[in-house]
Amino acid sequence: MLMALTVADPGKDRQMLPRIALVLLLCIAAPVAAQQTFVVAVVGDGAGDRLSDQQQKYVDELLALTASEFDVQVRRFTGAWTRATIVGAIDQAYADPDVDLVLVTGIVANQLAATRREFPKPTFLPVILDIGLLGSNESAAAPGTANLNYLTAYADFDSDLDILARITPYRTVVLIVDVAISSAIPQLRDAAYAISAEKGAELVYITHDGEDHDLVRSVPSNADAVFVAALPRMPADGFQRLVDAINAADLPSYSFMGVTDVERGLLATNTEPRDIDRQARLNALNMQAVMLGGRAEDQPTGSGSREKLTINMATAREIGLSVSFDVMGDAVLLNQEVAATGQEYGLVEIARLALQQNQDLRAEAFGVQAGIQEISGARSNLLPQVGFSTTYSQRKDSPSVTAGLFAEQSTDAAISLNQLIYSDAASANLAIQKQLQETREAGFAEFQLDVILAATTSYYTVLNARSQLAVQENNLNITRANLELAEDRVRLGTSTPADVYRWQAEAARAQILVMNTRAALNQSWDTLNRILHRPQGTRLALREASFDEPFVMTRGDFDELVKNPSDYAVFSRFYVDRALSQAPELRQLDAQIAAKRRELVSFRRAYWLPEFSVGAQYLSNMSQSGVGAGPQAGEDLDDWSIGVQATLPLFSGGQKKANASRASYELRQLEVLRVATEERVEEAVRLQLHATQAAYVQIDLAATAAEASRKNFDLVSDAYARGNVTVIELLDAQDTSLVASASAAESLYSFLITIMGLQRSVGGYDYLLGPADREALADEFRRTLTGTRQ
């Protein structure tokens, strides 16, 4: 077993540089000749390896790297998941006379091969497990052993326990591992127990035998967390059931294997997604060097892995774990956004949902309904008024009572009926209330347009914020990769620590941008939820924006119709005319003007037009008692009356003149205001058209700029990796690419938001029309642009 594994020192790495340069020079200068053939034995653990895709990357990387130099042929040797069969597969590879190099990809095979003392052929072990747990063994190979090259794959268990403690406290932890790995390296289990005990934790060791996949039932009820090591014999669906069961038990989990397992639902890991790619590339370079004449033991050892805490936030939410802010600040967070399920919402669905659910709009609707009652109240003055009354009278003993003219006690009842025959004031009030209701309804239509604009703008803002977050996260990943490159260059002696410090500062700045962009995304979600009257913190499944969705015709049709400034002028006039014919702001003023005109007419008629009414009353004496009661006092007497009345106030102190004069001025005010509003409507349409024109052109220009900036960044990045440009030049190229990428991502949404503003200024949203109306509008647009409008 390996005594110790060390990372190659910088001196050795510097010695490799001239060798690689010489090889490249020879490759360029050498004449075309038949490629030398190398047979590479690839040793696996057994059939049905869940990690086979990752292991294949070692083979693919080798073939890709050496394709132009050598004819590399792969010959596979596979065990059957037992120590004897895997060791036998390794021995067969050595015994095969055609095999030139041995690449061990199986995770168990790597550990078993490391226990050999001699290696008959150049052997590469790229998946050596936790060096801290391996310890020393006199029977194992040591660094520098002839024909041996190795790479460590994972961090140590001690460090992993510390990382888990930052995420969640624990007293009892479970370690799930394949029994084949445990048997190959029994020291792993003993060391894991010892390390756990040092940290005051109880370790429960559970092994997978390749057959029984229901491992969660072996997890004790007092377990606080679960470590999942490599389970190569567990099928993919079985592994997913294991992950689901762990999460169903609300247990925090930690993967030794990396981000792939975290993406499938485990909580955390301390490796980066690119670890396997770096490991495969480093191993391929080592094997290439041996093919070029080097010795396996002289090639770099160590690890291509980089530690980076990765947390699946969806899993954290599922198990009810609240990760601290400082941990999240240090980690790569997967699924940080709440997953949206159910119906998918696009532009049309968002607009209609806002019309149904927005609470401001519902409140406004009640105001419109209340206005209907104002009309009913005005109409009631023109309808018959029927009244009923009863009267009880108690009179003193006066001469009239004594004479029998009035009864001392009397009870009477009366029914009255009054009906306006004609009242211009009442008729005017009814007409005015109807016009005022038109004003309310037009105002409600305007409010609907504003709510739809707010909802759809928020919808596009969420999509834009989401795309901006992706841009910023990609920039952070690039910055971290450049930081790693700078660290590698410093280690190789080709750069100074100043580059590292600069990239560390840039990484911090990039992380700040990610946090700010995420905050903007959350803010836009909160706004959208408020507009749609949805619980805060929830997420809708939003459909990605489509360029053509807001329009009644496609982009190609539009480009075909609007080709020059003359076409654009006709196009603008078409939109202005639509706005002037349907803008609710103008409809409100039209109704107010009509109401004010009727009011003015009523005030002028008040000088000479009386109010006519008819009234009738029926009286009945119900009872009499006391002194004076009797027929002479009207006992049991019924009486009725009917009359017609005309009323015309002759003098009211100048009120009539004041009313008419005020109404006249108010009417002129409204008429002028309508002209001003008409101008503002046209101005708003034209301003939005100008903004739309600029935003439309920006889409293609931003895409061109982003592509050019990306290519420039790729060139500068490659030059930086070769040491041909400074970190300042690379930072400038990266910033330019970042700004261009952000602008390209934003350009479509900015254009669509501008279109929402344009259609709002026109007074109607084309995408909410029915199919027939959409087609009719498109036909009218085509006829207008082609000069065939009727």
Secondary structure, DSSP 8 states (H G I E B T S, - for coil): --S------HHHHHHHHHHHHHHHHHHHHS-----EEEEEEEEES-TT-TTHHHHHHHHHHHHHHHTTTEEEEEEEEE--SSHHHHHHHHHHHHH-TT--EEEE--HHHHHHHTT-S--SS-EEEEEE--HHHH---TTS--TT-TTEEEEE-S--HHHHHHHHHHHS--SEEEEEEEHHHHHH-HHHHHHHHHHHHHTT-EEEEEEE-SS----GGGS-TT--EEEE---TTS-HHHHHHHHHHHHHTT--EEESS-HHHHHTT--EEEE-TTHHHHHHHHHHHHHHHHHTT--GGGS--B----EEEEEEHHHHHHHT----HHHHHHSEEES-S----SSEE-HHHHHHHHHHH-HHHHHHHHHHHHHHHHHHHHHHTTS-EEEEEEEEEE--S-HHHHTTSS-SEEEEEEEEEEEEEE-HHHHHHHHHHHHHHHHHHHHHHHHHHHHHHHHHHHHHHHHHHHHHHHHHHHHHHHHHHHHHHHHHHHHHTSS-HHHHHHHHHHHHHHHHHHHHHHHHHHHHHHHHHHHTT--TT---EE----SSTTSSS-HHHHHHH--SHHHHHHHHHHHHHHHHHH-HHHHHHHHHHHHHHHHHHHHHHTTT--EEEEEEEEEEEEEEESTT-SGGGTTT-EEEEEEEEEE-----TTHHHHHHHHHHHHHHHHHHHHHHHHHHHHHHHHHHHHHHHHHHHHHHHHHHHHHHHHHHHHHHHHHHHTT-S-HHHHHHHHHHHHHHHHHHHHHHHHHHHHHHHHHHHHTS-GGGS-HHHHHHHHHHHHHHHHT---
